[in-house]
Amino acid sequence: MEEYSWDEFMSFSARFYTHPEANAAYRRYIEMLINRENVFTGVRYRDDPTIMAWQLGNEPRPGRGESGKRNFGVFTQWVGETADFIRSLDPNHLICTGNEGLKGSIESAETYLDIHRFANIDYLTAHLWILNWSWYDPMRPDETYSEAEGQAIEYLDQHIAFAEEIGKPLVLDEFGVPRDSHSYSPQAGTTIRERFYTRIFEHIRANAAAGGPFAGSNFWTWGGYGEASDPEKAMWRRGDQFTGDPPQEPQGRNSVFATDTTTLAILEDFAGKMRSVGRP
């Protein structure tokens, strides 16, 4: 099998934005999904109040490197036109890009702002991955965590400023960090994860309480009672349990399991604090 670099893959996938057949298929999928009727409730998704929002995609990006930068214009146009199409089918739900922020915009603040200025994009999104972005080494936590946490807060603050500039809410769509020693086992410790969650949650809460644009967050990810069939390799295979981590990544890498009682307590505490924000 011929192998391609990540840059080559990103350049290939970014052709989607100007590919008419691909976009026609994508729009047919959108229309089917929005108008799908829940077989249990009989309610169409466009009318379902339990759905918060539609995302244009998971981490849509213009590409990577110089070739990606040449896509800024078509990428921005695609975001606006797609948001308009979704709104024409569903006036009831919020719409967001699903973009990671600066990391999903080749570090272009202008592009990130442009794709969130559209009237039918209701709020800004950002993702935060200190491992994936090589800010943090879970095998060297004492040497790398503190600096990574500082970078994480700086990244959030940059996007708070963007949200203030545009005048829309901000949601931290995804964030997470592996268990101690980068273990995939539910029995492994979660010291660094809980330290990270606590710091990020408090930053979000403080901004919201001060009247800032932060409206909420989604940790990645809920693993429930799932468990990797092979805690050493941990790659998903057909028939394995689901942990929440995508199949191309080790299962359990960022999963919060039902047995993680101390982590669950942090999540519950934060949820309670966010519910009280803004109440008289």
C-alpha positions as CSV (number, residue, x, y, z in Angstrom):
1,M,0.0,0.0,0.0
2,E,1.3,3.4,-1.0
3,E,1.5,5.7,2.0
4,Y,0.9,9.5,2.0
5,S,2.0,12.2,4.4
6,W,-0.5,14.0,6.6
7,D,0.0,17.2,4.5
8,E,-0.8,15.2,1.4
9,F,-3.9,13.7,3.0
10,M,-5.1,17.2,4.2
11,S,-4.6,18.6,0.7
12,F,-6.5,15.8,-0.8
13,S,-9.5,16.0,1.6
14,A,-9.7,19.8,1.2
15,R,-10.7,19.3,-2.4
16,F,-14.1,18.6,-1.0
17,Y,-15.0,22.3,-0.7
18,T,-14.9,22.8,-4.5
19,H,-16.1,19.3,-5.5
20,P,-19.7,19.6,-6.8
21,E,-20.6,15.9,-6.7
22,A,-19.2,15.6,-3.1
23,N,-21.1,18.6,-1.9
24,A,-24.3,17.5,-3.6
25,A,-24.0,14.1,-1.7
26,Y,-23.2,16.0,1.5
27,R,-26.3,18.2,1.1
28,R,-28.5,15.2,0.5
29,Y,-27.2,13.7,3.7
30,I,-27.9,16.9,5.6
31,E,-31.5,17.0,4.3
32,M,-32.1,13.3,5.1
33,L,-30.7,13.8,8.7
34,I,-32.6,17.0,9.5
35,N,-35.9,15.5,8.3
36,R,-35.4,12.1,9.8
37,E,-38.2,11.0,12.1
38,N,-37.2,9.5,15.4
39,V,-38.7,6.0,15.3
40,F,-39.4,6.0,19.0
41,T,-40.9,9.5,19.5
42,G,-42.2,10.2,16.0
43,V,-40.5,13.6,16.1
44,R,-38.5,14.9,13.2
45,Y,-35.0,15.9,14.2
46,R,-35.6,19.5,13.0
47,D,-38.4,19.7,15.6
48,D,-36.7,17.8,18.4
49,P,-35.9,20.1,21.4
50,T,-33.4,17.6,22.8
51,I,-31.0,18.4,19.9
52,M,-28.9,21.5,20.7
53,A,-27.1,22.3,17.5
54,W,-25.9,21.1,14.1
55,Q,-22.2,21.2,13.3
56,L,-21.0,21.6,9.7
57,G,-18.6,18.8,10.4
58,N,-16.1,17.4,12.8
59,E,-13.1,19.8,12.7
60,P,-13.5,21.2,9.2
61,R,-10.3,22.7,8.1
62,P,-9.1,24.5,4.9
63,G,-6.2,22.1,4.6
64,R,-2.6,22.4,5.8
65,G,0.4,24.5,5.0
66,E,0.7,26.8,2.0
67,S,-1.8,24.7,-0.1
68,G,-4.3,25.1,2.7
69,K,-3.8,28.8,2.9
70,R,-4.8,29.0,-0.7
71,N,-8.2,27.5,0.3
72,F,-9.0,30.2,2.8
73,G,-11.5,31.9,0.5
74,V,-13.3,28.7,-0.8
75,F,-13.4,27.3,2.8
76,T,-15.0,30.4,4.2
77,Q,-17.5,30.5,1.3
78,W,-18.4,26.9,1.9
79,V,-19.0,27.5,5.6
80,G,-21.4,30.4,4.9
81,E,-23.3,28.6,2.2
82,T,-23.6,25.4,4.1
83,A,-24.9,27.2,7.2
84,D,-27.5,29.0,5.1
85,F,-28.6,25.7,3.6
86,I,-29.0,24.1,7.0
87,R,-31.0,27.1,8.3
88,S,-33.3,26.9,5.2
89,L,-34.2,23.4,6.4
90,D,-34.2,23.9,10.1
91,P,-35.0,27.3,11.7
92,N,-35.2,25.7,15.2
93,H,-31.7,24.7,16.1
94,L,-28.4,26.4,16.6
95,I,-25.7,26.0,14.0
96,C,-21.9,26.0,14.5
97,T,-18.8,25.2,12.5
98,G,-17.2,22.5,14.6
99,N,-13.9,24.1,13.9
100,E,-11.0,23.7,16.3
101,G,-10.0,27.4,16.4
102,L,-6.7,28.7,15.3
103,K,-5.3,25.1,15.2
104,G,-8.1,24.3,12.7
105,S,-7.5,27.5,10.6
106,I,-3.7,27.2,10.0
107,E,-3.2,29.8,12.7
108,S,-5.1,32.4,10.7
109,A,-7.1,34.6,13.1
110,E,-8.7,36.3,10.0
111,T,-10.0,33.0,8.6
112,Y,-11.3,31.9,12.0
113,L,-13.1,35.1,12.5
114,D,-14.5,35.1,9.0
115,I,-16.1,31.7,9.3
116,H,-17.8,32.7,12.5
117,R,-19.1,36.0,11.4
118,F,-21.9,34.6,9.2
119,A,-25.4,35.3,10.5
120,N,-26.3,31.6,10.5
121,I,-23.3,30.6,12.6
122,D,-24.7,31.0,16.1
123,Y,-21.6,30.6,18.2
124,L,-17.8,30.1,18.1
125,T,-16.2,26.7,18.7
126,A,-12.7,25.7,19.8
127,H,-11.0,22.4,20.6
128,L,-8.1,21.9,23.0
129,W,-5.6,19.0,22.7
130,I,-2.4,19.4,24.6
131,L,-1.1,15.9,23.7
132,N,-2.0,16.0,20.0
133,W,-0.4,19.4,19.6
134,S,2.8,18.3,21.3
135,W,2.4,20.6,24.2
136,Y,2.4,17.8,26.8
137,D,4.2,14.5,27.2
138,P,2.3,12.1,29.5
139,M,5.5,10.2,30.0
140,R,7.1,13.3,31.4
141,P,4.3,15.1,33.3
142,D,6.5,16.8,35.8
143,E,8.6,18.5,33.1
144,T,5.8,19.3,30.6
145,Y,2.4,19.7,32.2
146,S,2.7,23.1,33.8
147,E,3.8,24.8,30.6
148,A,1.1,22.9,28.6
149,E,-1.5,24.2,31.0
150,G,-0.3,27.7,30.5
151,Q,-0.5,27.3,26.7
152,A,-4.0,25.9,27.1
153,I,-5.2,28.9,29.0
154,E,-3.6,31.3,26.6
155,Y,-5.3,29.4,23.7
156,L,-8.7,29.8,25.5
157,D,-8.1,33.5,26.1
158,Q,-7.3,34.1,22.4
159,H,-10.7,32.6,21.5
160,I,-12.5,34.5,24.3
161,A,-11.1,37.7,22.6
162,F,-12.4,36.5,19.2
163,A,-15.8,35.8,20.6
164,E,-15.9,39.3,22.2
165,E,-14.9,40.8,18.9
166,I,-17.7,39.1,17.0
167,G,-20.2,39.3,19.8
168,K,-21.2,35.7,19.9
169,P,-21.0,32.9,22.5
170,L,-18.0,30.5,22.7
171,V,-18.1,26.8,23.4
172,L,-15.1,24.6,24.0
173,D,-16.3,21.7,21.8
174,E,-13.6,19.1,22.7
175,F,-10.8,18.8,25.2
176,G,-9.1,16.0,27.0
177,V,-5.9,14.4,28.1
178,P,-4.8,10.8,28.6
179,R,-4.7,8.9,31.9
180,D,-1.5,8.9,33.9
181,S,1.5,7.4,32.1
182,H,-0.6,7.4,28.9
183,S,-2.3,4.2,30.0
184,Y,-5.5,3.0,28.3
185,S,-6.7,0.9,31.2
186,P,-9.7,2.1,33.3
187,Q,-7.7,1.1,36.4
188,A,-4.9,3.7,35.7
189,G,-4.7,6.9,37.6
190,T,-6.3,10.2,36.4
191,T,-4.2,12.7,38.4
192,I,-3.2,14.9,35.5
193,R,-6.6,14.6,33.8
194,E,-8.3,15.9,36.9
195,R,-5.9,18.7,37.4
196,F,-6.4,19.7,33.8
197,Y,-10.2,19.4,33.9
198,T,-10.3,21.5,37.1
199,R,-8.2,24.2,35.6
200,I,-10.1,24.4,32.3
201,F,-13.5,24.3,34.0
202,E,-12.6,27.0,36.4
203,H,-11.4,29.2,33.6
204,I,-14.6,28.7,31.7
205,R,-16.8,29.3,34.8
206,A,-14.9,32.4,35.8
207,N,-15.3,33.9,32.3
208,A,-19.0,33.1,32.2
209,A,-19.6,34.4,35.7
210,A,-17.9,37.7,34.7
211,G,-20.3,38.1,31.8
212,G,-17.9,36.8,29.2
213,P,-18.7,34.9,26.1
214,F,-18.0,31.3,27.4
215,A,-21.2,29.4,27.3
216,G,-20.1,25.9,28.1
217,S,-17.9,23.0,27.2
218,N,-17.8,19.3,26.2
219,F,-15.1,17.1,27.6
220,W,-13.9,14.2,25.4
221,T,-15.1,11.7,26.0
222,W,-17.6,9.5,27.9
223,G,-16.5,5.9,27.9
224,G,-19.2,4.6,30.3
225,Y,-18.7,0.9,31.0
226,G,-16.7,0.3,27.8
227,E,-13.2,-1.1,28.0
228,A,-10.5,-1.8,25.3
229,S,-10.2,-5.4,24.5
230,D,-6.4,-5.1,24.5
231,P,-5.2,-2.4,26.9
232,E,-1.7,-2.5,25.4
233,K,-2.5,-1.8,21.8
234,A,-6.1,-0.7,22.4
235,M,-7.0,-0.2,18.7
236,W,-10.6,-0.9,18.0
237,R,-11.6,-4.0,16.1
238,R,-15.0,-5.1,14.9
239,G,-16.9,-6.6,17.8
240,D,-15.0,-4.6,20.5
241,Q,-16.8,-2.5,23.1
242,F,-17.1,1.2,22.4
243,T,-15.2,3.6,24.7
244,G,-16.0,6.9,22.9
245,D,-12.5,7.3,21.4
246,P,-12.5,7.3,17.6
247,P,-11.4,3.9,16.0
248,Q,-8.2,5.4,14.6
249,E,-7.0,6.2,18.1
250,P,-6.2,3.9,21.0
251,Q,-9.4,3.0,22.9
252,G,-9.5,4.5,26.3
253,R,-6.9,7.3,25.6
254,N,-9.3,10.1,26.5
255,S,-12.2,8.2,27.9
256,V,-13.9,9.0,31.2
257,F,-15.3,5.7,32.5
258,A,-18.2,5.1,34.9
259,T,-15.7,3.9,37.5
260,D,-13.8,7.2,37.5
261,T,-15.6,8.5,40.5
262,T,-13.3,11.4,41.3
263,T,-13.4,12.6,37.7
264,L,-17.2,12.3,37.7
265,A,-17.3,14.4,40.9
266,I,-15.4,17.2,39.2
267,L,-17.8,17.1,36.2
268,E,-20.8,17.2,38.5
269,D,-19.4,20.1,40.5
270,F,-18.7,22.1,37.3
271,A,-22.1,21.4,35.9
272,G,-23.7,22.7,39.1
273,K,-21.6,25.9,39.0
274,M,-22.4,26.6,35.4
275,R,-26.1,26.2,36.1
276,S,-25.9,28.8,38.8
277,V,-24.1,31.3,36.6
278,G,-26.4,34.2,35.8
279,R,-29.0,33.2,38.3
280,P,-30.2,36.0,40.7
